[in-house]
Amino acid sequence: FFKILDEFNKNNCDVVVMEVSSHALKQNRIGELKFDVALFTNLTPEHLDFHSDMEDYYNSKKILFERHLKKDGIGVINIDDPYGKRLYEELSDKSIKGFSFNIKTDYTCALLKMNEKGIDVGIWSKDFSDIISSSLKGRFNAYNLCGAYITAKNLGIDNNVIKEGLERVKSIPGRLEEIPNECGISVFVDYAHTPDALENVLITIKEFAKNRVITVFGCGGDRDKSKRAPMGRVASKYSDIVIVTSDNPRSESPEDIIEDIKKGLDLSKKIIIQPDREKAIKDAIYSARRGDVIIIAGKGHENYQIFKDKTIHFSDQEVAKKILEIRQCLAHQEN
């Protein structure tokens, strides 16, 4: 990591933007590195196979703000998140800026418009106001845009430059990535692999879905088992049809992982169990009617699938495109 930073420095790189994981903070892998600005977006149950509990997870994240901000550094915190609110209150001796969509604070934000084409977000403080129009979708991306805007502003970047840059950002691969087709259905691939992430994505989908929502997902093996049943609960709460399949089973049996997921499913909904991920995606696409929305969740940008004895090439995008093309060809033949 420090070798990479050294290469950046040798090549006259002025700014580095990076994610600092709770693992790296707890294990002191970033040494004495200090930041000009640190951003906290939210904290939800994850990595509990590494952290003993959420308190340990929170305290590990807090290290970034307590030990790794420069003396004149600034912390930017989403105080709508319960852990963010707590962090904001506990760091009162630091230079901390809060942002919220719910209350008036250092930076007050508002979701002005949201539909299937994107979002408009407003940001206000005592000395400026701005509106960002983005093709990114969902309330969670409104938070991401505001966090990015405020971080850049506190680095001294001009408002117009920030606005132009953020409005040029297109869909990130594997994050609510739409798969174009002529079948009259909407198909999205998303990396959502925690209950909170899946809920955010499905709430977004529900807000513009014209017909049924079909969710395809699984859970990874050799990882935090406590999130499996909650993933099932979330999927069945917001979906009309749930297709439970394999993610990266690793050394575990796909069937055992699915059994854990089933404990959280609402069995009053239509539930399909298909351990073969390609067949699960095919089931979703072939069962979809015009106006339905399919979300294929869990792997996002990944192009592999890990089993006990092998790792294979597997891309949700490639599989979905192939099956959609076949369905389109069959439809054309029938016409």
Contacts in CASP RR format, 6 or more apart in sequence:
PFRMAT RR
TARGET T0000
AUTHOR 0000-0000-0000
METHOD contacts of the structure
MODEL  1
FFKILDEFNKNNCDVVVMEVSSHALKQNRIGELKFDVALFTNLTPEHLDF
HSDMEDYYNSKKILFERHLKKDGIGVINIDDPYGKRLYEELSDKSIKGFS
FNIKTDYTCALLKMNEKGIDVGIWSKDFSDIISSSLKGRFNAYNLCGAYI
TAKNLGIDNNVIKEGLERVKSIPGRLEEIPNECGISVFVDYAHTPDALEN
VLITIKEFAKNRVITVFGCGGDRDKSKRAPMGRVASKYSDIVIVTSDNPR
SESPEDIIEDIKKGLDLSKKIIIQPDREKAIKDAIYSARRGDVIIIAGKG
HENYQIFKDKTIHFSDQEVAKKILEIRQCLAHQEN
1 29 0 8 1.000
1 30 0 8 1.000
5 16 0 8 1.000
8 16 0 8 1.000
15 155 0 8 1.000
20 30 0 8 1.000
20 38 0 8 1.000
20 64 0 8 1.000
20 68 0 8 1.000
22 47 0 8 1.000
22 50 0 8 1.000
22 51 0 8 1.000
22 57 0 8 1.000
22 60 0 8 1.000
22 61 0 8 1.000
23 29 0 8 1.000
23 47 0 8 1.000
23 50 0 8 1.000
23 60 0 8 1.000
24 30 0 8 1.000
25 60 0 8 1.000
25 61 0 8 1.000
25 63 0 8 1.000
25 64 0 8 1.000
25 68 0 8 1.000
26 51 0 8 1.000
26 56 0 8 1.000
26 60 0 8 1.000
26 63 0 8 1.000
30 68 0 8 1.000
33 68 0 8 1.000
34 68 0 8 1.000
34 69 0 8 1.000
34 70 0 8 1.000
35 64 0 8 1.000
35 68 0 8 1.000
35 69 0 8 1.000
35 70 0 8 1.000
35 73 0 8 1.000
36 70 0 8 1.000
36 73 0 8 1.000
36 74 0 8 1.000
36 154 0 8 1.000
36 155 0 8 1.000
37 73 0 8 1.000
37 74 0 8 1.000
37 75 0 8 1.000
37 76 0 8 1.000
37 151 0 8 1.000
37 154 0 8 1.000
37 155 0 8 1.000
38 64 0 8 1.000
38 65 0 8 1.000
38 68 0 8 1.000
38 69 0 8 1.000
38 73 0 8 1.000
38 74 0 8 1.000
38 75 0 8 1.000
38 76 0 8 1.000
39 75 0 8 1.000
39 76 0 8 1.000
39 77 0 8 1.000
39 147 0 8 1.000
39 148 0 8 1.000
39 150 0 8 1.000
39 151 0 8 1.000
40 61 0 8 1.000
40 64 0 8 1.000
40 65 0 8 1.000
40 75 0 8 1.000
40 76 0 8 1.000
40 77 0 8 1.000
40 78 0 8 1.000
40 81 0 8 1.000
40 83 0 8 1.000
40 84 0 8 1.000
40 87 0 8 1.000
41 78 0 8 1.000
41 81 0 8 1.000
41 143 0 8 1.000
41 144 0 8 1.000
41 147 0 8 1.000
42 78 0 8 1.000
42 81 0 8 1.000
42 83 0 8 1.000
42 84 0 8 1.000
42 143 0 8 1.000
42 196 0 8 1.000
43 54 0 8 1.000
43 57 0 8 1.000
43 58 0 8 1.000
43 61 0 8 1.000
43 81 0 8 1.000
43 83 0 8 1.000
43 84 0 8 1.000
44 194 0 8 1.000
44 195 0 8 1.000
44 196 0 8 1.000
44 197 0 8 1.000
45 54 0 8 1.000
45 57 0 8 1.000
45 194 0 8 1.000
45 195 0 8 1.000
45 196 0 8 1.000
45 224 0 8 1.000
45 226 0 8 1.000
45 227 0 8 1.000
45 230 0 8 1.000
46 57 0 8 1.000
46 194 0 8 1.000
46 224 0 8 1.000
46 227 0 8 1.000
47 57 0 8 1.000
47 224 0 8 1.000
48 54 0 8 1.000
48 57 0 8 1.000
48 224 0 8 1.000
48 226 0 8 1.000
48 227 0 8 1.000
49 223 0 8 1.000
49 224 0 8 1.000
51 57 0 8 1.000
51 60 0 8 1.000
58 83 0 8 1.000
58 86 0 8 1.000
58 87 0 8 1.000
61 83 0 8 1.000
61 87 0 8 1.000
62 87 0 8 1.000
62 90 0 8 1.000
65 75 0 8 1.000
65 87 0 8 1.000
65 91 0 8 1.000
65 94 0 8 1.000
65 96 0 8 1.000
66 91 0 8 1.000
69 75 0 8 1.000
69 94 0 8 1.000
69 95 0 8 1.000
72 95 0 8 1.000
73 95 0 8 1.000
74 95 0 8 1.000
74 96 0 8 1.000
74 97 0 8 1.000
74 154 0 8 1.000
75 91 0 8 1.000
75 94 0 8 1.000
75 95 0 8 1.000
75 96 0 8 1.000
75 97 0 8 1.000
75 154 0 8 1.000
76 96 0 8 1.000
76 97 0 8 1.000
76 98 0 8 1.000
76 99 0 8 1.000
76 147 0 8 1.000
76 150 0 8 1.000
76 151 0 8 1.000
76 154 0 8 1.000
77 84 0 8 1.000
77 87 0 8 1.000
77 88 0 8 1.000
77 91 0 8 1.000
77 96 0 8 1.000
77 97 0 8 1.000
77 98 0 8 1.000
77 99 0 8 1.000
78 84 0 8 1.000
78 98 0 8 1.000
78 99 0 8 1.000
78 100 0 8 1.000
78 143 0 8 1.000
78 146 0 8 1.000
78 147 0 8 1.000
79 85 0 8 1.000
79 88 0 8 1.000
79 98 0 8 1.000
79 99 0 8 1.000
79 100 0 8 1.000
79 103 0 8 1.000
79 105 0 8 1.000
80 100 0 8 1.000
80 101 0 8 1.000
80 102 0 8 1.000
80 143 0 8 1.000
88 96 0 8 1.000
88 98 0 8 1.000
97 106 0 8 1.000
97 107 0 8 1.000
97 150 0 8 1.000
97 154 0 8 1.000
98 105 0 8 1.000
98 106 0 8 1.000
98 107 0 8 1.000
98 150 0 8 1.000
99 105 0 8 1.000
99 106 0 8 1.000
99 107 0 8 1.000
99 108 0 8 1.000
99 109 0 8 1.000
99 123 0 8 1.000
99 146 0 8 1.000
99 147 0 8 1.000
99 150 0 8 1.000
100 107 0 8 1.000
100 108 0 8 1.000
100 109 0 8 1.000
101 109 0 8 1.000
101 110 0 8 1.000
101 111 0 8 1.000
101 142 0 8 1.000
101 143 0 8 1.000
101 146 0 8 1.000
106 125 0 8 1.000
107 123 0 8 1.000
107 124 0 8 1.000
107 125 0 8 1.000
107 146 0 8 1.000
107 150 0 8 1.000
108 123 0 8 1.000
108 124 0 8 1.000
108 125 0 8 1.000
109 121 0 8 1.000
109 122 0 8 1.000
109 123 0 8 1.000
109 124 0 8 1.000
109 142 0 8 1.000
109 143 0 8 1.000
109 146 0 8 1.000
110 121 0 8 1.000
110 122 0 8 1.000
110 124 0 8 1.000
111 119 0 8 1.000
111 120 0 8 1.000
111 121 0 8 1.000
111 122 0 8 1.000
111 139 0 8 1.000
111 142 0 8 1.000
112 119 0 8 1.000
112 120 0 8 1.000
112 121 0 8 1.000
112 122 0 8 1.000
112 131 0 8 1.000
113 119 0 8 1.000
113 120 0 8 1.000
114 120 0 8 1.000
114 137 0 8 1.000
114 138 0 8 1.000
114 139 0 8 1.000
114 142 0 8 1.000
114 207 0 8 1.000
115 207 0 8 1.000
115 208 0 8 1.000
116 137 0 8 1.000
116 186 0 8 1.000
116 208 0 8 1.000
117 135 0 8 1.000
118 134 0 8 1.000
118 135 0 8 1.000
118 136 0 8 1.000
118 137 0 8 1.000
118 138 0 8 1.000
119 133 0 8 1.000
119 134 0 8 1.000
119 136 0 8 1.000
119 137 0 8 1.000
119 138 0 8 1.000
119 139 0 8 1.000
119 141 0 8 1.000
119 142 0 8 1.000
119 145 0 8 1.000
120 131 0 8 1.000
120 132 0 8 1.000
120 133 0 8 1.000
120 134 0 8 1.000
121 131 0 8 1.000
121 132 0 8 1.000
121 134 0 8 1.000
121 142 0 8 1.000
121 145 0 8 1.000
121 146 0 8 1.000
122 129 0 8 1.000
122 130 0 8 1.000
122 131 0 8 1.000
122 132 0 8 1.000
122 146 0 8 1.000
123 129 0 8 1.000
123 130 0 8 1.000
123 131 0 8 1.000
123 132 0 8 1.000
123 146 0 8 1.000
123 149 0 8 1.000
123 150 0 8 1.000
128 159 0 8 1.000
130 149 0 8 1.000
130 159 0 8 1.000
130 163 0 8 1.000
132 145 0 8 1.000
132 149 0 8 1.000
132 163 0 8 1.000
132 166 0 8 1.000
132 167 0 8 1.000
133 167 0 8 1.000
134 141 0 8 1.000
134 145 0 8 1.000
134 166 0 8 1.000
134 167 0 8 1.000
134 169 0 8 1.000
135 169 0 8 1.000
135 170 0 8 1.000
135 171 0 8 1.000
136 144 0 8 1.000
136 145 0 8 1.000
136 169 0 8 1.000
136 171 0 8 1.000
136 176 0 8 1.000
137 171 0 8 1.000
137 176 0 8 1.000
137 204 0 8 1.000
137 208 0 8 1.000
138 176 0 8 1.000
138 200 0 8 1.000
138 203 0 8 1.000
138 204 0 8 1.000
138 207 0 8 1.000
139 200 0 8 1.000
139 203 0 8 1.000
139 204 0 8 1.000
140 200 0 8 1.000
140 201 0 8 1.000
140 204 0 8 1.000
145 166 0 8 1.000
148 166 0 8 1.000
149 162 0 8 1.000
149 163 0 8 1.000
149 166 0 8 1.000
152 162 0 8 1.000
153 159 0 8 1.000
153 162 0 8 1.000
171 177 0 8 1.000
171 178 0 8 1.000
173 300 0 8 1.000
173 301 0 8 1.000
174 189 0 8 1.000
174 190 0 8 1.000
174 191 0 8 1.000
174 300 0 8 1.000
174 301 0 8 1.000
174 317 0 8 1.000
175 190 0 8 1.000
175 191 0 8 1.000
175 300 0 8 1.000
175 301 0 8 1.000
176 188 0 8 1.000
176 190 0 8 1.000
176 201 0 8 1.000
176 204 0 8 1.000
177 188 0 8 1.000
177 189 0 8 1.000
177 190 0 8 1.000
177 300 0 8 1.000
177 317 0 8 1.000
178 186 0 8 1.000
178 187 0 8 1.000
178 188 0 8 1.000
179 187 0 8 1.000
179 188 0 8 1.000
179 189 0 8 1.000
179 317 0 8 1.000
179 320 0 8 1.000
179 321 0 8 1.000
179 324 0 8 1.000
181 187 0 8 1.000
181 321 0 8 1.000
181 324 0 8 1.000
181 327 0 8 1.000
181 328 0 8 1.000
182 328 0 8 1.000
183 285 0 8 1.000
183 288 0 8 1.000
183 290 0 8 1.000
183 324 0 8 1.000
183 327 0 8 1.000
183 328 0 8 1.000
183 331 0 8 1.000
184 290 0 8 1.000
184 291 0 8 1.000
185 285 0 8 1.000
185 288 0 8 1.000
185 289 0 8 1.000
185 290 0 8 1.000
185 291 0 8 1.000
185 292 0 8 1.000
185 293 0 8 1.000
185 294 0 8 1.000
186 209 0 8 1.000
186 291 0 8 1.000
186 292 0 8 1.000
186 293 0 8 1.000
186 294 0 8 1.000
187 285 0 8 1.000
187 293 0 8 1.000
187 294 0 8 1.000
187 296 0 8 1.000
187 320 0 8 1.000
187 324 0 8 1.000
188 201 0 8 1.000
188 205 0 8 1.000
188 293 0 8 1.000
188 294 0 8 1.000
188 295 0 8 1.000
188 296 0 8 1.000
189 296 0 8 1.000
189 297 0 8 1.000
189 299 0 8 1.000
189 300 0 8 1.000
189 316 0 8 1.000
189 317 0 8 1.000
189 320 0 8 1.000
190 197 0 8 1.000
190 201 0 8 1.000
190 295 0 8 1.000
190 296 0 8 1.000
190 297 0 8 1.000
190 298 0 8 1.000
190 300 0 8 1.000
191 197 0 8 1.000
191 297 0 8 1.000
191 298 0 8 1.000
191 299 0 8 1.000
191 300 0 8 1.000
191 301 0 8 1.000
191 302 0 8 1.000
192 198 0 8 1.000
192 200 0 8 1.000
192 201 0 8 1.000
192 217 0 8 1.000
192 297 0 8 1.000
192 298 0 8 1.000
193 219 0 8 1.000
193 220 0 8 1.000
193 247 0 8 1.000
193 297 0 8 1.000
193 298 0 8 1.000
193 299 0 8 1.000
194 227 0 8 1.000
194 231 0 8 1.000
195 227 0 8 1.000
195 230 0 8 1.000
195 231 0 8 1.000
195 233 0 8 1.000
195 234 0 8 1.000
198 215 0 8 1.000
198 217 0 8 1.000
198 231 0 8 1.000
198 234 0 8 1.000
198 235 0 8 1.000
198 297 0 8 1.000
198 298 0 8 1.000
199 234 0 8 1.000
199 237 0 8 1.000
199 238 0 8 1.000
201 295 0 8 1.000
201 297 0 8 1.000
202 213 0 8 1.000
202 215 0 8 1.000
202 234 0 8 1.000
202 235 0 8 1.000
202 237 0 8 1.000
202 238 0 8 1.000
202 239 0 8 1.000
202 295 0 8 1.000
203 238 0 8 1.000
205 213 0 8 1.000
205 238 0 8 1.000
205 293 0 8 1.000
205 295 0 8 1.000
206 213 0 8 1.000
206 238 0 8 1.000
209 291 0 8 1.000
209 292 0 8 1.000
209 293 0 8 1.000
210 291 0 8 1.000
210 293 0 8 1.000
211 289 0 8 1.000
211 290 0 8 1.000
211 291 0 8 1.000
211 292 0 8 1.000
211 293 0 8 1.000
212 240 0 8 1.000
212 241 0 8 1.000
212 288 0 8 1.000
212 289 0 8 1.000
212 291 0 8 1.000
212 292 0 8 1.000
212 293 0 8 1.000
213 238 0 8 1.000
213 239 0 8 1.000
213 240 0 8 1.000
213 241 0 8 1.000
213 292 0 8 1.000
213 293 0 8 1.000
213 295 0 8 1.000
214 239 0 8 1.000
214 240 0 8 1.000
214 241 0 8 1.000
214 242 0 8 1.000
214 243 0 8 1.000
214 284 0 8 1.000
214 287 0 8 1.000
214 288 0 8 1.000
214 292 0 8 1.000
214 293 0 8 1.000
214 294 0 8 1.000
214 295 0 8 1.000
215 235 0 8 1.000
215 238 0 8 1.000
215 239 0 8 1.000
215 241 0 8 1.000
215 242 0 8 1.000
215 243 0 8 1.000
215 294 0 8 1.000
215 295 0 8 1.000
215 297 0 8 1.000
216 243 0 8 1.000
216 245 0 8 1.000
216 277 0 8 1.000
216 280 0 8 1.000
216 281 0 8 1.000
216 284 0 8 1.000
216 294 0 8 1.000
216 295 0 8 1.000
216 296 0 8 1.000
216 297 0 8 1.000
217 231 0 8 1.000
217 235 0 8 1.000
217 242 0 8 1.000
217 243 0 8 1.000
217 244 0 8 1.000
217 245 0 8 1.000
217 247 0 8 1.000
217 295 0 8 1.000
217 296 0 8 1.000
217 297 0 8 1.000
217 298 0 8 1.000
218 231 0 8 1.000
218 244 0 8 1.000
218 245 0 8 1.000
218 246 0 8 1.000
218 247 0 8 1.000
218 257 0 8 1.000
218 258 0 8 1.000
218 261 0 8 1.000
218 297 0 8 1.000
218 298 0 8 1.000
219 227 0 8 1.000
219 228 0 8 1.000
219 231 0 8 1.000
219 247 0 8 1.000
219 257 0 8 1.000
219 260 0 8 1.000
219 261 0 8 1.000
220 247 0 8 1.000
220 248 0 8 1.000
220 249 0 8 1.000
220 250 0 8 1.000
220 252 0 8 1.000
220 257 0 8 1.000
221 247 0 8 1.000
221 248 0 8 1.000
221 249 0 8 1.000
221 250 0 8 1.000
221 251 0 8 1.000
221 252 0 8 1.000
221 257 0 8 1.000
222 250 0 8 1.000
222 251 0 8 1.000
222 252 0 8 1.000
223 250 0 8 1.000
225 260 0 8 1.000
228 257 0 8 1.000
228 260 0 8 1.000
228 261 0 8 1.000
228 263 0 8 1.000
229 260 0 8 1.000
229 261 0 8 1.000
229 263 0 8 1.000
229 264 0 8 1.000
230 264 0 8 1.000
231 261 0 8 1.000
232 242 0 8 1.000
232 244 0 8 1.000
232 261 0 8 1.000
232 262 0 8 1.000
232 264 0 8 1.000
232 265 0 8 1.000
233 264 0 8 1.000
233 265 0 8 1.000
233 266 0 8 1.000
235 242 0 8 1.000
235 244 0 8 1.000
235 265 0 8 1.000
236 242 0 8 1.000
236 264 0 8 1.000
236 265 0 8 1.000
236 266 0 8 1.000
236 269 0 8 1.000
236 271 0 8 1.000
237 266 0 8 1.000
239 269 0 8 1.000
239 295 0 8 1.000
240 269 0 8 1.000
240 270 0 8 1.000
241 269 0 8 1.000
241 270 0 8 1.000
241 271 0 8 1.000
241 272 0 8 1.000
241 284 0 8 1.000
241 287 0 8 1.000
242 265 0 8 1.000
242 269 0 8 1.000
242 270 0 8 1.000
242 271 0 8 1.000
242 272 0 8 1.000
243 272 0 8 1.000
243 273 0 8 1.000
243 274 0 8 1.000
243 280 0 8 1.000
243 283 0 8 1.000
243 284 0 8 1.000
244 258 0 8 1.000
244 261 0 8 1.000
244 262 0 8 1.000
244 265 0 8 1.000
244 271 0 8 1.000
244 272 0 8 1.000
244 273 0 8 1.000
244 274 0 8 1.000
244 280 0 8 1.000
245 258 0 8 1.000
245 274 0 8 1.000
245 275 0 8 1.000
245 276 0 8 1.000
245 277 0 8 1.000
245 279 0 8 1.000
245 280 0 8 1.000
246 254 0 8 1.000
246 257 0 8 1.000
246 258 0 8 1.000
246 275 0 8 1.000
246 276 0 8 1.000
246 277 0 8 1.000
246 305 0 8 1.000
247 257 0 8 1.000
247 277 0 8 1.000
247 298 0 8 1.000
247 299 0 8 1.000
247 305 0 8 1.000
248 299 0 8 1.000
248 302 0 8 1.000
248 304 0 8 1.000
248 305 0 8 1.000
248 306 0 8 1.000
249 257 0 8 1.000
249 306 0 8 1.000
249 307 0 8 1.000
249 308 0 8 1.000
250 306 0 8 1.000
250 307 0 8 1.000
250 308 0 8 1.000
251 308 0 8 1.000
252 308 0 8 1.000
254 275 0 8 1.000
255 275 0 8 1.000
258 273 0 8 1.000
258 275 0 8 1.000
262 271 0 8 1.000
262 273 0 8 1.000
265 271 0 8 1.000
272 280 0 8 1.000
272 283 0 8 1.000
274 280 0 8 1.000
274 283 0 8 1.000
277 305 0 8 1.000
277 314 0 8 1.000
277 316 0 8 1.000
277 319 0 8 1.000
278 314 0 8 1.000
278 319 0 8 1.000
281 296 0 8 1.000
281 316 0 8 1.000
281 319 0 8 1.000
281 320 0 8 1.000
281 323 0 8 1.000
282 323 0 8 1.000
284 294 0 8 1.000
284 296 0 8 1.000
285 294 0 8 1.000
285 320 0 8 1.000
285 323 0 8 1.000
285 324 0 8 1.000
285 327 0 8 1.000
286 323 0 8 1.000
286 327 0 8 1.000
288 294 0 8 1.000
296 316 0 8 1.000
296 320 0 8 1.000
299 305 0 8 1.000
299 314 0 8 1.000
299 316 0 8 1.000
300 316 0 8 1.000
300 317 0 8 1.000
302 314 0 8 1.000
302 315 0 8 1.000
302 316 0 8 1.000
303 313 0 8 1.000
303 314 0 8 1.000
303 315 0 8 1.000
303 318 0 8 1.000
304 311 0 8 1.000
304 312 0 8 1.000
304 313 0 8 1.000
304 314 0 8 1.000
305 311 0 8 1.000
305 312 0 8 1.000
305 314 0 8 1.000
END
